[in-house]
Each structure stands twice: as structure tokens, then as C-alpha cells.
Amino acid sequence: MNEKLRSIITASLFAAITTLATMVIKVPTFGTNGYVNIGDAAVLIAAWLLGNPYGALAAGIGSGLADLLSGYPAYIPGTTVIKLVMAFACAAIYSQLKNRLPKTAALLISSIVAEIIMITGYFLYEAAFLGYGLAASAAIIGNAIQGITCLILANAVIRALEPVYRRLSTVSH
């Protein structure tokens, strides 16, 4: 199988994983009509494993699809762009740092930046595009909790999967 087809198939799987991770565990957030989920963990893992552009596309498509299927149509454009940018930045930063810093530091820094993008992105989307103004700040705490939870979860999962991924990448194509 050629490498481009393999990347497209893997990105499609990660889009599905991201959708499921976003939809399966939902903890409602007080006063925002939203919810905290573990989808960002899948977004970060897709960014690290697939890189750009495939990781970013999987993150954006999978997250937007979760909003569509969960009944949040107003969030579909914002979520799609925010998660795509989040994963793109994560992959780009990780790619630049992975050979300069210890792997744990590269993973942590890239995931922190990505989650800051998520928190900022949702605040700006809700304030400007959805018209909530400063009331959009009510979601910052819930988004921060989600971001911290998911970066911890994603960093733990990627380190646990490292031996498997390393082994799969050495299998002949």
C-alpha cells in the first residue's frame, strides 16, 4: 500500500476515534450548556502520530463531526477550525522540538500550546461569532479543565503506546 493511501486511511480512523472520544464521555459544564470531553486527547495523539496535514485534518473533521452528531450545529465551524489549528500547531511544535529536547518535554510543550489555542479559540468564537461577548468567559474554566485533563491523558497514552508504535513502524510495508 502506498504511503499516501496509508496516511489517508489512518487519518480517517483517527477522525472516527476523535469523534467517539468526544461523544462517549461528556461531563456537562455549569452555566454554559456545553460539556467537558476527552476528545482533545485524541486530537493531540493524532497530531503527534500523524503530523501535518493528516493529524490536523483528522482532528478538525472528527471534532466537527462530533458537534454535528451531538446536536451542536452552531459549533461545527468553530470546532472544526479550532481543533484543526490546535492539532496543526501541536504537530508543528512537536516536530521542531522532538530532536532538540527530551521527548517528554516536546510532548508536554506542544500539548500545552495546543490546549491554549483551544481555550482561546473557543472564547473568541463564542464571544465574536456566536455573539456571547464577555459572557463567553464563563466557558474558560470548563475548557481549561478539559485541556489539562486531555493533555495529561494524551501524554500518558502516547508514552504507553510508544513501544507498539515503534514496533509497527519497523514492520515492512
N, C-alpha and C positions, 0 to 999 in steps of 0.2 A: 504494500500500500504506500502511495507516495506521501511525503511529509505534509503537504498542504491539506490533503484529504484527512489525514490523521488529526491534524490540528483543528479542522472544522468539526469533526466528529467529537473530539474531546471537549471543544468549546460548547458544543450543543449539550453534551452530558453535564457540563458544569453549569450551564444556564438552567437546566432542569433541577440540578442539586440546589442551586441558589433559590429557585422558586420554592422548592419544598422546604428548605431551611427557613425561609421567610414565613411560610404559611403554617408550618407544623406547630411551632412553639410561639404563641402570641401571649404577651402579658400586657393587658390594657394599661394605658398611662392615664393618670388622673388629670382631668380637665382639658385634655387635648383631642379626644375622640380617636386617638391613634393607639399604637401598640409597640412594645419592645419585642424584637425577634432576634434570632441568631443568623439571619441571612448574611449579615456583614462578615461573619466568619467564612462563609463560602465565597464571598466576594474577594476577600484577602487571599484565600488559598488559591483561587483561580488566577489572581494576579501573579502570585509567586510562581505557580507551576507552569502556567501558560504564557506568561509575559504579554507583551503587546504585539498586535492588537487583539489577539484572541481572548485573553483574560478579561480585558476591558469590555469587549463585546458580550462575552458570557455574563458578566456581572450586570451590565446595563439591561440586556434582554431578559435575563432571569428575574431581576428585581422588578422591572416594569411589568412583566407577566404576572408576578405575584400580586401587584396592585390591581391589575385587571381582574384576576380571578377572585380577589378578596373584596371586591366592591369599592375600591378607592379610585375611580376613574380620574378625578381631578389631580391625583398624584402621579399618574402614569408618566407624563412628560418629564416632570421634575425628578422623579425617582430614577427613570432611565438615564437621564443625563448625569445626575449626581453620582450614581453608582458606577457609571462608565468612567467619569472623570476620576473618581475615587480609586478605582482599580487601575486605571492608566497611570496615575501618579504613583501608586504603590509599586507597580511593576517597574516603572522607570527608576524610581529611587532605589529599590532593591537591586536592580541590575547594576546601578552605579556603585553601590556600597558593598555588594557581596564579596568582592575580591579585595576590598580595602579595610574592612572591619570584620570582627568575628561575626559569624552567621547570625547568632542570636541578636546582636546589636543591629545588623542590617534589617532583619525581620521586624524587630521592635520599632525602629525609627520609621520604616516605610509604613507600618500599620498605624502608628500614631498620626503621621501626616494624613493618611487616608481617612482616618476617623475624624480628624479636624475638618477635612473637606466635607465629610458627610454632615457634621453638625452645622457648619457654616452654610452649606448648600441648602439644607432644609430650612434654616432660619430665613435665608434670603428668598427662597422660593415661596414660603408661606407668607412672608411679610410683603413681598412685591407682587408676585404673580397671583397668589390666592387672595390678596387684599387684607390680610390679617394685621398688617402694620406691626407695631411693637408687641401686640398680643402673641405674635409668633414666638416670642421669647419663652412662653410657657412650655414649649416643647424641648427647650435646650437641655434641661436636666434629664428627661427621658432619653433623648438622643445621646447624651453623654454616657448614661448608664449602659445603653445598648453598645455604644462604641467601645467602652472599656471592657465590657463583658466579651464582646466578639473579638477584640484584639488579643485578649488573654486566651480565649478558646482557640482561635486560629493559630496562634503561636504554639500552643500545646499540641494541637493536631498535626501541624506541619512538621514539628520535630518528631512526633511519634511515627508519622508516615515516611520520614526520610529514608529509612533502610529499604522500605518497599519500593519507593520511587527510584532510588538509586539502582536497585536490582532490575526494575522494569526498563530503565533507560539503557541498561547494558545488554538487554535481550536483542538479538539480531532481528532486523526488520524483514 
